[in-house]
Amino acid sequence: QVQLVESGGDLVQPGGSLRRSCAASRIAFRLYTMGWYRQAPGKQRELVASITFGGSTNYADSVKGRFTISRDNAQTTVYLQMNRLKPEDTAVYYCNGASVATGNEHWGQGTQVTVSS
């Protein structure tokens, strides 16, 4: 069974930084586009950033220039570096893996990120 295990959620002040990681196991990592989604209270889950095996990235407009997604294919881990955090970044963040072959998706457990003074 595919596992996506996240770490790095926390409480941080506005303007601060966090680094999230998501370790994938039992997965053909090279066949998956990896991404981070978030869901704030009362809102739909939205894509934050995604990255293909080859390193092509895509970002939500709201995080461009502040967040950076990366992946270590040898370690089957994807990262999200979040800088200049804002209160509106507060949400539960989910790691996602989407198969480029089948479209099947897998989700991490989700972890809370709170940006507050």
Summary of the structure (lengths in Angstrom):
residues: 117
radius of gyration: 13.5
end to end distance: 39.6
largest distance: 43.7
contacts: 350
relative contact order: 0.31
helix: 5%
strand: 53%
